[in-house]
Amino acid sequence: MRCNKLHRTTTEAHKHKRNSPKEKAFKLGISHSLIVAVLALTSHWSINFACAFSFVRSRGPTIALTMAAKEDSVNAGDKGRLLVSKFSSIGFSKSDGSNVRLILASQSPRRREILDMMGLTGRYTVNPSPLDESALQRELAAQPNLSPEEYARTLAEHKAQALGVEMVTTSSSEETEVTLILGSDTIVDLDGAILEKPVDESDARSMLGRLSGNWHKVHTGVAIYGLGLDDNQQPKLLTSFTDTARVKFADLTQKDISSYVSTGEPMDKAGSYGIQGVGGQLVEMIEGDFFAVMGLPMHTLSRELSRAIMLLDAK
């Protein structure tokens, strides 16, 4: 009798537990999660099967439904996060229907090539910075606590700012229009040692010998200054950043090095090589943005230029 009574009591407790609000909520969560997984496979949501399954297995419907809601919100009110959505805002002057001028403060053909690949052909002008780069490099090199990342970003900022100041001092009515000035600098970092452009062929061979068989970092600093934002007319820093990629060189023979140097390609390149040219043969692998190594990190630049334009539009 006592055993039967104990059995009934235990069974009833178990039934009560299975039908408790907590248990019902758990079952409902699992059901919703399975629905989310099916919808992820059959609808427009950009949630892959692995993600959907992980929601079912781990935390139930909350994350999945929140993500879907956020995505729907973004799709409904998104103004575009990348520069491709702002092409109509960029041009030479207001007379062509645009409201922002873009100037590249560099004479680098590689940076022009990247901007052209981004779809900006005919939408920007080139005006090399008047900055005394060598003097600034010597000044920065004398600062022992300055990291290579900060070094590249600082050079980029000074290049863009120097052009902005020059434009203000020689301003015309056209140059008082809202303008974005893009400055950039790329350096090679080998175990903390900064490798700039070689001074001669011997220097280039020495750099390539040090890079041979080793990993190194390539830092590209980028700065965007705004001009004509207010009555003050002084250039204002809108954003600056450094994008870093890791590069692994193959083991090079002396013949490989001397033959590459004889092409003349290394002489205007940081670290004495160009990944987008003949020098690409020296590279065994890369971790990070290829375009950062080439001279301008395309995706990050696209995002930051878009933000800068949105900031100007909001004024």
Secondary structure, 3 states (H helix, E strand, C coil): CHHHHHHHHHHHHHHHHHCCHHHHHHHHHHHHHHHHHHHHHHCCCCCCHHHHHHHHHCCCHHHHHHHHHHHHHHHHHCCCCCHHHHHHHEECCHHHCCCEEEEECCCCHHHHHHHHHHHHCCCCEECCCCCCHHHHHHHHHCCCCCCHHHHHHHHHHHHHHHHHHHHHHCCCCHHHCCEEEEEEEEEEEECCEEECCCCCHHHHHHHHHHHCCCEEEEEEEEEEEEECCCCCCCCEEEEEEEEEEEEEECCCCHHHHHHHHHCCHHHHCHHHCCCCCHHHHHEEEEECCHHHHHCCCHHHHHHHHHHHHHHHHHC
